Amino acid sequence: MTTFLGRHDEVDDHIITLVAHGADVRVVRAGTGKRSVLAEFASALELPAWFGHNWDALVDALRELSNDDGRRIELVWDHAHELRESAPETYALVVDILEQVADERDDLGLTIIDR
């Protein structure tokens, strides 16, 4: 399930609640275009060296995303508003990728923040 939050929602409270429920929260800034989106994911999630900075590599990396303690991962994609406005096709593609991988995994939740 994907949670969508806007700029007027209580984002900090949402993240605090996720942590309180034991989630391993990973926050990724949205970026402004394809190149910066992929760079933000690579940096924030510390993706492996094989990450090829393309959409297929992002799908593969998200499928393999894990933590050492087995907690549920909550991926928070933040500040998506600018990307949605400036590059709506890229925004829609990233949302599709994130939702596809979240649907495949029982241990991955997704929050998209449009601010």
N, C-alpha and C positions, 0 to 999 in steps of 0.2 A: 504494500500500500504506500502511496506517495502522499505526503503532507505538503500542501502549498500554503505558504505564509506570505503576506504582503507587508509593505512598509509600516503599516499601522498595527500589525500584530505584535504580540509580546514575544519577540524572538529570543531574548535572553532567558525568559522564563521557560520557553519551550526547550532550549538546550539544557538548562538546569534540570528540568524534569527528565530528559533523556538520560543524563548522567546519573541522576538519583535512582533511575530504574536499572542501572548497571550497564548501560550502553557504552561502547567505545566510540565516542563522537569524533568524527573527522570532518573538519570544516574546509571547504574548497571555495575559493573566490571564483566567480563566474568567468572573468576575462571579458575582452571586448571583441574578439574575433577568433577564428579557428586556432591560429597559432598561439594566442595567449591563453585560450581555454585549455589546450593540451598542455601548455607549460605550467599552468596553475595546478592541474591535476597531478602532473609529474612531481612538482615540488611539494605540494601539500600532502600527498599520499606517499611520498618517497618511493615512487615506482621504480622497478628494477632497471638495470642498465639496458636490457633488451627492449624497453618501451620505445616504440618507433615513431612517436609523435604523429600518429594518424588515428582515424576513428576505429579501425579494426584492432589496433594495438590497445586502444583505450578499453574496448570491450573485453579483450583478453586479460588485461591487467586488473580490471574491476572484478572479473570472474575469479581471479586468483587472490584478491585482496584478503588478508587475514591478520590476525593478531596472535600474540603468544599465549593468551589466557583463555581463548575460546568464547569471549563475550560477544554478544551481538554487536555488529558494526552499524552505526547510524551515520550515513553520509549526508552532510548538510551542504548543499550547493547554494552559496550566498551571493547576494548582489547581482542577481540575474536580470534585473530590470534594464540596465544599459544594453546588454547583449540582446535581450528580447526586442528592444526598440531599434537598435542599429543593425542587427543581423538576425532577423526573425527565423530564417531558414536554419541557421546554425543553432540558435536557441532550441528550435523544435527538434532538431536532430539530437542534440545533447540530452534533452528530456527523454526522447525515445530510447536512447542508449541506456540512460540511467534506469528508466523504468523496466526495460527489458532485463537488465542484469538483476535488478531488485526482485523482479518476478521469478527469476530462476533460482534465487537463493533464499532460504529460510532465515539465514543469519544476517541479512542486510536490509536495513530500513533506509528510506530516502525522504529527505525534507528539501524542498526547493523554496528559497526565499527570494521573492521578487521585490527588492528594494533598491 
